[in-house]
Amino acid sequence: MNGHCLCGAVHFTSPAAKEIGACHCGFCRRWGGGPLLAVHCGPEVEFTGEEHIGVYASSDWAQRAFCTRCGTHLYYKLLATGEYFIPAGAFETQDFELASQIYIDKKPAYAFANQTPTLTEQQVIAQYGPPNG
């Protein structure tokens, strides 16, 4: 599977996977503003544009990385095994299925708990995008 950051400075390739895991821990929620929806890619991930990867040691056992140009979250990596967990939205494919959730006891009550107004992509662009003409 292929993916990249928002600005395209960092690209990556990983083994094929179809399952997403959600992490509700406080670190993931602070990092991204909500649960981390990530694909467990294992240790065999290849990156290009490595000069644009910033790494932060978020604990004694893991690190988190981001693009230093656009800020896209690139991965959560376990140091003991070298396994990568890459945010699902960074992949070119979106053919995933939510398969598991961890730190479920830390999931805030507001996280996707109620019905809300919804807008399609086209509705958002029409409402907030640049005026036509």
Steps between C-alpha positions, in 0.01 A plus 500: 500500500618850423444826681639844562475810712277796416770695313656196328848546648487155666378185325484147637427144398378231738375142480132466415260516794125551526439553871503822700545518873383796706704618797326718758802559728571852620820524293321417173211733580737786583710426191213510254201645680315169508564128482784380279352293217802304385599206286740250655762474225770298676872582473526490120415861411716700259512879496625755249553862593650395833666841537149636563414254778506634855503242780381545857566245778152500651577228754775260604366241256379696196553798276272708283597662173367785290583689182706806591356693203124449538462336843328181379518220755703223336527219752506362850791254530566240770871508581530138620363348179536777239130468414330798338142616553413747225194727504241358262438834331860521376448206264386537140247221556215534745389137474524430873284355773505601867608181676604594854516774761748539784498719811124483472475594867656836406259575213333833577122510517484748211679276247244422227234442763207692355326589175631822343433705189696364200628654177638335186828611340312701239282668764808609698669640189182684400459648848862586588701489177602794284222678313448386141610737227 
